Amino acid sequence: MSTSTAPVVAAALRPGGWGFGVGILLSLAGVAVLGAAIAALLVLGVGVWGNNIPFVWGFDLIAYAWWIGIANAASLFAAVLVLRRHNLRTAVNRFAEAVALAAVLAAALYPILHLGRPWLFYWTIPYPATTGLWPQFGSPLVWDFWGIMAHVVVTSLFWFIGLIPDLATLRDRAATQGRRRLARAYGLAALGWRGSVVHWHRHQAAYRLVAALVLPLLLSAQTVVALEFAATLVPAWHEARLPVHLVVTGLPAGLGVVLAMAAVLRRALSLERIIDAVDMDLLARLLACAALASGAAYVHELVNGLLIADGAPREAFLARISGAGALSYWGAVVLGALLPQVLWRRDLRMKDWVVIPVGMLAAAGVWLDRWSLLVGGLLRDHLPVHAVPYVPTPAEWALLGGSAALFALVLLLFGRVIPVVAMFEIRHEETEAQALEEQR
Amino acid sequence: MSASVALAAAGCDGPEEHGHPLHARARGTEQEAASYASVLDLEGLGRGVLVRTRGGHAVKIEGNPQHPASLGATDIFAEAAVLSLHDPERSQRIRHDGAPQMPRQLNAALAAARDALPPDGAGLRLLTGPLASPTLARLIGEVLNLYPGARWHRCDPLADDAALDGSLAAFGRPVAVLPDLARARAVLCLGADPLGPGPAQLRQARDWSVARRNGRAAGALPHLFVAEASPSLTGARADRRIPLHPAEAESFARAVAATLGVPGLASSGSHAAAAGVAEALRSAGQAGLVLAGRGQSPAVHALAHAMNHTLGAAGTALRLTAPPMARPERMTASLAALVADMVAGQVTHLLILGSNPVQEAPAALGFADALRRVGVTLHAGLWFDETAQRCHWHVPLRHPLEAWGDSRAFDGTPAIRQPVTRPLVEVAYEEASLLSALLGTPLTARAAVTATWRDVWGEESFESRWAEALETGTAGGPAPAIAPPLDPGWDRPGRPPSTGLTAIFAPDPGLREDAQNAWLQEMPRPMTGIAWGNAALFDPQTAERLALSPGDEVELILDGRRVLAACWPTPGQAPGCVTLPLGGGRAAAGAVGSERGFDANLLRPADGAWLAGGLEVRPTGRRAALVATAPPHRPDGSGAVPRLRAGEELPPITPQASLHPSWPQPGRAWAMVIDVDACIGCNACAVACQAENNVPVVGPAELARGRGMHWLRIDRHDHPQAPAASFQPVPCMHCEKAPCEPVCPVNATVHDNEGLNVMVHARCIGTRTCSNNCPYKVRRFNWNDHRPSLDTARRNVEVPLRPRGVMEKCTYCSHRISAARSAAAVEGRALRDGEIETACQRACPTQAITFGDLNADDSAVAAQRRDGRSYALLEHLGTRPRTTYLAPVVPGDTT
């Protein structure tokens, strides 16, 4: 066994440090807030939120679209690495998968919780009910159910299959340390992995298959979210470009979070040698690149909204980008598309104090974009109906903060109990390097 | 909030006790659901109603088609009366100094008080509101006969003493002007608001709409000119609205009168608009009409009489009668005399019947302080209100729907008021029985009313006429017309107009004495959009000068009297005047009515004047708690309401192409047509819908958050050209290609076989995506559980209550469709056109709403669809709405 994976394993198996304990406590407290917010929501109803007519959706669907965007970008990143067998993948792919899974879990809360009667969410599933009623298959909300379910399943599979060899390593380490129960737990999760050539062969096939599945799914998940808006008559939403817009502008959020988390974790868990400077460099450039694409999407949106559209859609777009809607729209442009451009400078992108805020602000920018779409998009409708502005309540802030805490907790637990980067891949790389040297 | 609007009916009133309130034969085939004719008073004058009962409980008020002040329509106050009837905060107990008492203790106290009176009754005073009831007038007359030293005073905060003075000047006697807007061809309103809330609103609005309908058919619309200071419903629909500072009113009226050549004019006036108005009046001749309203000086009222006299309008455009009120007098003087006597210690016994002078009289009059100097005070009223709290004795009164009585309409038509439900408050008294107890001959109110009418009709024909009066809802015809000669010295010019910022006191368009009524409180006022309170209405220029934006708090100061109010810049308000609605800022109107807005009575001069100059305004820099459902100015930027010139036609409504398959409509196709030209924005339809469909009240906090539940909203669209506003009622459009349907993931909103877009509450999981996709935004979501406040005896059991977390919306009153279908099936016949009336249609005073089967070519609704004014809202979206509109017609050249 190579010595290079030792820090990774040590990070997984050593007792939690001081910072880790604080992090866990904070995120647990946040999850408790989330629990309270959910309990209040179920007991008192969605009336505890700030929604009204016409702003029937607010933080709920904004957060949903946002978390999906984060999950998508992170998964997309990891899947591309798997399929291209890129070297970078060795360092950050496991970690990106974990980010994706945690974000999907956070996102999956919302489609159920936002319902007026959440306990009846299963009516969107086509099951043989005694009523003889099927869901309305023409509804984007039904498509959305399939979209989020598929996303949860595939993202979990992707992450889990990649984890199996490393779980076996952990099982072995724990066994040699004499921690029998822990070894048994890891052993169960490792599905009896023995590291035979047949196992490796099947593992690689399954891994690439699921990775290939991830790609179309990523497009479809964001697209379905976008269709919930694009398929309506709301003038600011009824746009064919909306799915592409959501997919493209969602990328900086996910890449930004992966980048920021990578910078934090490599420092906190002393993984600088494994997630090295080249990895960080590449990730930062990817974020800058995604922001550039996002910028292109905004340019297209402006051209479309101001020059091509007319009538109600144009007025609705003007309302989005000016007056009450201006802050969120231009905030999204600045944070999500313009700010990450600083990462094109190598001296800046190699500094943690730059990439962490830039990554998080890029994610915030995408959140503002979703706000601008959901809330700003309703500022002007077909009829001049007087709309009371949507103001989120503490219950909604608690839910948003709580879901972020859930995200953090899942990530922390991943870092604690499972290898945060793929050990087997690191070994694989080392073995390849050795073989190359030997050949010389 | 929910507790405060709860209508918890008294638990002891089981349905089995409620089965037999019947005094007339029921209208309706079922015993379970029946309706009875009765009459409800507004400002002392009656409007005929039919009260629908279910299992003996009064659940809904509708208009009585046979009553001249209703003609089948209702106003918001009549609709809302049924909620006040069931108000759990109604006074339930006899009280002495606030402590509950038994009836025998009251009787003992009353007997002692009677014994303490001197034989001529000196020191005894009666105080009532305005009343036209023949029975109460007779009983009060008998009391005054028995006790010659006693006096009867009245407190009527909305009384227009200037109108009385004007008619005394013109004719030397009090007269009532009954306009016939159906025959008038040119009408000038000098501050009058015939289409606005009031006891004659329903009749006048109907007449006005009939005149417009006939005028459209004949190609010559009648002219309506309104010169007023503050925007009113009539002004909104006027051909020409002239914003007029009250100080200019007399000069304007004189200018018009001079152009008309009115004889006996003491002086002339001038106004740029006068010539055109006068010309239109002159060419209308006998069909010309001038109406002077509240807030005008006696001279303006006299001028209006003189102009009508010159035009020869009597007999055509108007009818003069004796006033329907019992013993007309100057109401403010009546109350002031009482207060003066109280202060002087000349009042020993004061009996206040159904009036709340502590609240309603101007605070400057000092009624509350004077009340402390009276030996024995007794207040009888529906609520333990501000006056009740300051009287020694308080007696709960029966609600008009529980009590016998009688009344007169604005045109003098008498009507018997019969109880339609058993009293919900056991100990409650009737006014007539209290008065007869004072006479020493205790009678039930029924006996008192029958005695009155036995005298009128004579013994032999009494029984048949009594039964007929109860069944039809009227007890005779209107008052005969009189033709008093014009007094040659009729013109007595008024005082010079006051200077500075002028305060105009005005009745709140949505409130009368029913501040406790949550339906009325939550209904946005048509011209301001304000609900759950009031605001001082500023003209936009003054507001700009003072840097005030809507909802800013200001301190209003008048002669040292101060009050804090919200500011509301109102387009159309005449520059230099501030309108202060009366009826807000109550201190003791229960959880619903207390502390809503500000109390303009704190500013009103002691003489009850409608105008006061020298108002000072000081911005406080704070924001007032104001609930407004719309901004002050609502321009129709999107062209939601097309406006036609006379004779113009719109292109016919043609279905847009659609990817969704068309459903066959072989049977009936329900549809609604709303005539925007006829709509006056009175809100009656919206309150009727609320009553009929168990629509919850959400309270000010939720309404301010945009969570109002009204199924039918009325959009006002302001226009730079006359008419200044169009009112467009917006219920569910029942689109044939309903956008809400395909987006619902669980099929909770679907079409039925007659084309109704139905909402399946039980299937709804609350995604709210249907509301997103509704371009009309007519869907309402149950953000909270409103069922506890609705599940009461008042509830219409034919309409289900909706749980928390589901959508709801207008159903086209589908339960009424079902009921009519069942009735037709039982009788073995087809449904007749017009047999089904939705609640909104039934309430509408101008018959602006038509409902029926679009597939039947001869139906009224199909005929209106073919009208050249027919348009669909947002037709270009391809939703193919079943609810369509008829466009308003703008006046020709009227400058």
Chai-1 contact restraints between the chains, C-beta under 6 A:
chainA,res_idxA,chainB,res_idxB,connection_type,confidence,min_distance_angstrom,max_distance_angstrom,comment,restraint_id
A,G45,B,R804,contact,1.0,0.0,6.0,A-B,restraint_1
A,G45,B,G805,contact,1.0,0.0,6.0,A-B,restraint_2
A,G47,B,W783,contact,1.0,0.0,6.0,A-B,restraint_3
A,G47,B,N784,contact,1.0,0.0,6.0,A-B,restraint_4
A,N52,B,R705,contact,1.0,0.0,6.0,A-B,restraint_5
A,N52,B,G706,contact,1.0,0.0,6.0,A-B,restraint_6
A,N52,B,R707,contact,1.0,0.0,6.0,A-B,restraint_7
A,I53,B,S771,contact,1.0,0.0,6.0,A-B,restraint_8
A,P54,B,K777,contact,1.0,0.0,6.0,A-B,restraint_9
A,V56,B,R768,contact,1.0,0.0,6.0,A-B,restraint_10
A,V56,B,S771,contact,1.0,0.0,6.0,A-B,restraint_11
A,V56,B,N772,contact,1.0,0.0,6.0,A-B,restraint_12
A,L115,B,I765,contact,1.0,0.0,6.0,A-B,restraint_13
A,L115,B,G766,contact,1.0,0.0,6.0,A-B,restraint_14
A,L115,B,T767,contact,1.0,0.0,6.0,A-B,restraint_15
A,G116,B,G766,contact,1.0,0.0,6.0,A-B,restraint_16
A,G116,B,G805,contact,1.0,0.0,6.0,A-B,restraint_17
A,G116,B,V806,contact,1.0,0.0,6.0,A-B,restraint_18
A,R117,B,I765,contact,1.0,0.0,6.0,A-B,restraint_19
A,R117,B,G766,contact,1.0,0.0,6.0,A-B,restraint_20
A,R117,B,G805,contact,1.0,0.0,6.0,A-B,restraint_21
A,L120,B,I765,contact,1.0,0.0,6.0,A-B,restraint_22
A,W123,B,V746,contact,1.0,0.0,6.0,A-B,restraint_23
A,W123,B,I765,contact,1.0,0.0,6.0,A-B,restraint_24
A,T124,B,P745,contact,1.0,0.0,6.0,A-B,restraint_25
A,L133,B,N747,contact,1.0,0.0,6.0,A-B,restraint_26
A,P135,B,P745,contact,1.0,0.0,6.0,A-B,restraint_27
A,P135,B,V746,contact,1.0,0.0,6.0,A-B,restraint_28
A,Q136,B,C744,contact,1.0,0.0,6.0,A-B,restraint_29
A,Q136,B,P745,contact,1.0,0.0,6.0,A-B,restraint_30
A,Q136,B,N747,contact,1.0,0.0,6.0,A-B,restraint_31
A,G138,B,P742,contact,1.0,0.0,6.0,A-B,restraint_32
A,S139,B,V743,contact,1.0,0.0,6.0,A-B,restraint_33
A,S139,B,C744,contact,1.0,0.0,6.0,A-B,restraint_34
A,S139,B,P745,contact,1.0,0.0,6.0,A-B,restraint_35
A,L141,B,P745,contact,1.0,0.0,6.0,A-B,restraint_36
A,L141,B,T767,contact,1.0,0.0,6.0,A-B,restraint_37
A,L141,B,T769,contact,1.0,0.0,6.0,A-B,restraint_38
A,V142,B,P745,contact,1.0,0.0,6.0,A-B,restraint_39
A,T232,B,N772,contact,1.0,0.0,6.0,A-B,restraint_40
A,T232,B,N773,contact,1.0,0.0,6.0,A-B,restraint_41
A,L233,B,P739,contact,1.0,0.0,6.0,A-B,restraint_42
A,L233,B,N773,contact,1.0,0.0,6.0,A-B,restraint_43
A,L233,B,P775,contact,1.0,0.0,6.0,A-B,restraint_44
A,L233,B,L877,contact,1.0,0.0,6.0,A-B,restraint_45
A,H382,B,P775,contact,1.0,0.0,6.0,A-B,restraint_46
A,H382,B,L874,contact,1.0,0.0,6.0,A-B,restraint_47
A,L383,B,A640,contact,1.0,0.0,6.0,A-B,restraint_48
A,P384,B,S638,contact,1.0,0.0,6.0,A-B,restraint_49
A,V385,B,K777,contact,1.0,0.0,6.0,A-B,restraint_50
A,H386,B,A630,contact,1.0,0.0,6.0,A-B,restraint_51
A,V388,B,R705,contact,1.0,0.0,6.0,A-B,restraint_52
A,V388,B,G706,contact,1.0,0.0,6.0,A-B,restraint_53
